[in-house]
Amino acid sequence: MCITVMTYASPVFAHAAPTALDRLQVIQNKFCRSATDAHWCVRNSILHRDLELPTLSKYMKDASKRFFDIAGSHPNALLRAAVDYQPPPPTHYIRRPRNVLLDPPDALTAAVDSLNDVNDTHD
């Protein structure tokens, strides 16, 4: 339930400042460590891999993609129009919610993905 509460309306605030998202990720990491009674030396990426739990940034990116895919084909023309816009140039300082889909993964998400890729090649 923790991830559900923490990610409510994630398509909207997924583009928040990285420091705010980092604070949420720290809370999730502490919860994972406490729930599994993992030793302090176990990496967070290992915990996420073993629990099959996405990082918050990956979860938010996936939720945003689902939201924009659904909203883009919604029968309401106003909702379709709100989703259908051209992203600003990369040098533009205003972040729009859909820009989160273009962001590269953070370090923890990249580490979890690489661990999952290694596991997939060994299976």
GIPE-V179308 format. One record per residue. N is the residue number from 1. PHI is phi in radians with two decimals (* if undefined). PSI is psi in whole degrees, -180 to 180 (999 if undefined). BURIAL is + if it has 9 or more other C-alpha atoms within 8 Angstrom, else -. Layout:
BEGIN
N_PHI_PSI_BURIAL / N_PHI_PSI_BURIAL
END
This chain:
BEGIN
1_*_-25_- / 2_-1.03_-45_- / 3_-1.17_-32_- / 4_-1.15_-45_- / 5_-1.19_-41_- / 6_-1.25_-23_- / 7_-1.92_13_+ / 8_-1.01_130_- / 9_1.09_31_- / 10_-1.04_-32_+ / 11_-1.06_-25_+ / 12_-1.45_-45_- / 13_-1.79_15_- / 14_-1.15_-21_+ / 15_-1.64_17_+ / 16_-1.15_172_- / 17_-1.02_140_- / 18_-0.97_-33_- / 19_-1.16_-35_- / 20_-1.17_-42_- / 21_-1.20_-34_+ / 22_-1.09_-39_- / 23_-1.11_-40_- / 24_-1.15_-38_+ / 25_-1.13_-37_+ / 26_-1.09_-41_- / 27_-1.10_-44_- / 28_-1.12_-41_+ / 29_-1.08_-42_+ / 30_-1.13_-40_- / 31_-1.09_-45_- / 32_-1.07_-44_+ / 33_-1.13_-41_+ / 34_-1.21_-42_- / 35_-1.15_-33_- / 36_-1.71_-6_- / 37_0.96_41_- / 38_-1.31_147_- / 39_-1.21_157_- / 40_-1.09_-24_- / 41_-1.49_-4_- / 42_-1.36_127_- / 43_-1.18_149_- / 44_-1.09_-36_- / 45_-1.11_-35_+ / 46_-1.17_-42_+ / 47_-1.05_-46_+ / 48_-1.12_-39_+ / 49_-1.14_-48_+ / 50_-1.16_-34_- / 51_-1.47_-6_- / 52_0.93_45_- / 53_-1.99_123_- / 54_-1.25_155_+ / 55_-1.19_162_+ / 56_-1.08_-40_+ / 57_-1.14_-39_+ / 58_-1.19_-43_+ / 59_-1.05_-45_+ / 60_-1.16_-38_+ / 61_-1.14_-43_+ / 62_-1.14_-41_- / 63_-1.15_-39_+ / 64_-1.13_-41_+ / 65_-1.10_-45_+ / 66_-1.06_-44_- / 67_-1.05_-49_+ / 68_-1.23_-31_+ / 69_-1.15_-44_- / 70_-1.22_-45_- / 71_-1.16_-31_+ / 72_-1.17_-24_+ / 73_-1.95_18_- / 74_-1.27_146_+ / 75_-1.17_-22_- / 76_-1.33_119_- / 77_-1.14_-34_- / 78_-1.15_-39_- / 79_-1.18_-42_+ / 80_-1.08_-40_+ / 81_-1.18_-35_- / 82_-1.18_-30_- / 83_-1.49_-32_+ / 84_-1.52_90_- / 85_-2.48_160_- / 86_-1.54_128_- / 87_-1.16_147_- / 88_-1.21_164_- / 89_-1.07_156_- / 90_-1.04_-23_- / 91_-1.45_-5_- / 92_-1.26_138_- / 93_-1.49_-15_- / 94_-1.53_128_- / 95_-1.70_129_- / 96_-1.78_154_- / 97_-0.97_-35_+ / 98_-1.26_-19_+ / 99_-1.09_-23_+ / 100_-1.05_-26_+ / 101_-1.22_-22_- / 102_-1.63_-12_- / 103_-1.19_141_- / 104_-1.24_156_- / 105_-1.17_150_- / 106_-1.30_176_- / 107_-1.09_-43_- / 108_-1.15_-43_+ / 109_-1.10_-41_+ / 110_-1.11_-39_+ / 111_-1.16_-43_+ / 112_-1.13_-43_+ / 113_-1.09_-41_- / 114_-1.18_-37_- / 115_-1.14_-40_+ / 116_-1.16_-37_+ / 117_-1.14_-40_- / 118_-1.13_-42_- / 119_-1.12_-39_- / 120_-1.15_-35_- / 121_-1.28_-25_- / 122_-1.50_-15_- / 123_-1.43_999_-
END
